[in-house]
């Protein structure tokens, strides 16, 4: 068993999970092979473990084989556990997989538009904050390259699924007396500043790099001044806007939180599934779009095609809302939706300056959740190195003037 795997992930545990899923108390686990699913810097929100199991059902003689993914909380240090406890991310994700996502599927079936949006959980364990999924890679689903990022076909597949998830969640909330409005612990929330070590620490690291370039000193000063207000501005951005169509947002849509299937003959993407709902929250759907567009698009698309992608998303989102007879708030016209996009554009700043440098980082040195969140020497050094990436530097130089002209670097933008 690989060292990264939780100690409790034993043969007996896996056998009991399989017995529960197959409803067979006499199922016999014959073989178990466990390996880590991702390496350093690939995922900061949990431990992913890949399992190959061979087992026999009590009423069959032939062996069965299955490939599974176990998602568990980070257990390697107290800091990680303490910081994540403020977000309750694992209980939230378990609840979403158990209680919310199946209902979204039912709504798509109701309007004859069912398509798989996300994987199905085989087994959940609240005590250990663990979820077992079927390994999607065996069905041909793989992650795209987080360094190369996504082209138009990949992006449109994501937007189609995301629009349907958003629309069905709005309808579900309307029909069930605000049942989703308690999901209020996104990256920025009113309960905690636990991630300020990462968010503000990375903002300051960006400012330090900018301050060493004469042509960028002005923007460095802007970021230094913004830092004490940063978490408050983020919280304001995450507040649901009364009168708008709010949704259960995914909360962390980027290249590594979706999985694509490709046509074996053409190599073109034909399907995508959304994964990882740890940071899902009730709020504006535009936050998911700002996050995706400013972390995971190929740069040419990011700079030239965002308006067309907003339009593509809007068409599917509003069409699905109408088919579901959504009436709680006015379904926005494209013009109204674009105004909502601008209202939440601060998250484009956050995704550009703070989030993307981590997501396209290729240096595995100290690439851990602890280093990301900590402001000690190791954590500060890790974050400083993120801004040695030439592409990150080019993006800062390009987008900071754009953000400044929109007033998004001002300290009083919440007023």
C-alpha positions, 0 to 999 in steps of 0.5 A: 500500500502506498504511503500516501493512502490512509491507514484505515483503507484496509482489505476489510474496509474495502470489502465492507464498502463493496458489500454495502454497494452490491447489497451482498453481505457474503461478498468476498474480496479476493485481491486489492491493489492500492496506488496514489492517483495524483502526484505533488501539485496536482490536487490540493483539496484532498488525497486521491487513491486508485484501487483495483479490486477483484471480488466474488459475489455470493451467488456467482462463481466468476470473479468480478473486477472493478477500478475505483477512486477513493477520495479522502481528506488530507491527514498529513498535518494538523494545519491542513485539518484545522484550515479545512475544518472551517469550510466543512468541505468533505461533509458538504461534498458527501451531502451534495453527492448523496442528496443534491446531485441525484435530484438534479438528474431527476429534473433533467429526466423530467424535461427529457434532457438527461445526460450524465453531468457528474460521476456516481458515488458508490460509497460514502463514509462521513466518519472518515470523510471518504467517498468511493467512486468508479474510476472514470479513467476505465471508461475512457475519461481522463484529465486534460493537460493543466499546463496546455489548458483548454481549447474551444471544444473542451470549453463548450463541453464544460459550459454545456454541463455547467449551465445544466447543473446551474439551471437545475439547481435554481429550479430545485431550490425554488421547488424546495423552499430554498433548500440549497441556500445553506451552502454558504461556505465557498472560498470566501465566506462570512464564517472564516478567513482561514484561506487568507494565508493562501489568498493574501499571501499569494497576492503579496507574492505577486506584488513583490515580483511586480515591485522588482520591475520598474514598469510594474511598480504602480501595480505592485503598490495597488496590490499591496494596498489591496491586501488588507481589504482582499478577504472582505472584497471576496466575501462581497463578491460571493454574496448571492445577489437578490433578484438574480438567478442564483445557483448551486455553483460548482465553486472550483471549476478548472482543468483538473476538476473535469474529466473528458472522454475523447473520440479514439479516431479523431482525438476530439473531446466528445464528453465531460464530467464535472468532479470535485464539489468540495467548495460548492456554494449558493451564489452567482453562476458567473463566479464559476465562469470567471474561475474557469475562463481565467485559470483554464483557457488557452491564452488566446481564447482567454483574451479574445473569446470570453464574450462568445463563451458567456453567450454560449453558456447563457443560451443553454442556461436560460433555455434550461430554466424555461423548460423547468418553468423557473419563475422565482426571479427574472431569467436574464436577457443576454444584456442583463447577464453580461451586467451580472458578469461585470458585477462579479468580475473581481473573481476574475482578478482573484483567479488570475492573480492568485489561483492560476499561478498555482494551477499552472505551476510546474515546480513540485518543490514544496507543492503541498496544501501546507505550503500553500496556506502557511505564511512561514518561510517555506510557504512564502518561498513556495508562493514566491516561486509561483511568480517566476513562471514566465506565463504568469508574469505575462498574464499579470502584465496584460491583465492588471491594466485591464482590471485597473481600468475597471476599478477592480484594484481599488480598496473601496470597491465594496462601498 
